[in-house]
Amino acid sequence: MWGDSTYYMYDGGVIAADTKITLQDAELVTYEWVAPENLEGYVRPSMVERLRECYRTLETGETLEMSNLD
């Protein structure tokens, strides 16, 4: 259905545990930090492995390009 979608993932850096998060009412109701190994149930199955690959690139420093065929 959304075969022409583009996703951009950016490294937002490290956010301290005591950082106050302010949500904009018109955009978000809540937020939650989720570890890569716990992504199932938070995003659709096709995104789980893609997000884990993104986390992996943070460790390796590489640039990752994926398509809907990956």
N, C-alpha and C positions, 0 to 999 in steps of 0.2 A: 504494500500500500504506500509506503513512504520511501520507495527505492531511491528517490533523488535527494534525500535528506543529507545534510552535512553536519557532523559533530566536531566540535573543537574542544580539546581537553587541555587545560593549562595547569602548570604547577603553581599553586597559590602559596607555596612556602609552608613553613611550620607555624601554626597558630597556637599560642600558649594556652594551656588548659584553663587558666583563669580569665581569658579574654571574654568580654561581654559581647554577645552576638545580638544585634538589633535586627529584627525582621520587619519588613515593610508589609503592612496588613494587606495591601492589594496584590502582593506577590506570593508570600509564603505564610503558612499557618504554623509550621513547626520545622525543625531541622534535627538531624541526628548524624553523628559521625559513625561510619560503618567501616570496619576493617575489611580488607580485600577478601579474606577467607569467609566472611559472613554476608556477602552480597546477595546470595539467593534469598528471595522473598522481598527484596527491596527494589530490584530492577528486573526487567524481563530477562529470561534466560539468555537471549542472544547478546545482551549487553554485559553479562557477568564476565565472560572471558575477555571481551574487549577492555573492560575496565581493569582487569587484572594485568593485562598486557601494558596498559598505561602505567600502573604502579611499578611494573618491572622496569620500564624505561627510566623511571626516576632513579633506580639503582644503577643502571648501566650508563645513563647519560645519552643514550641514542635517541634519534628522532624516529617516530613510528608513523607510517601511513597505512591505513587500512581501507578496504572498500567493502561494499555490501556482499561481495563474493568471499570475503575472508571468514 
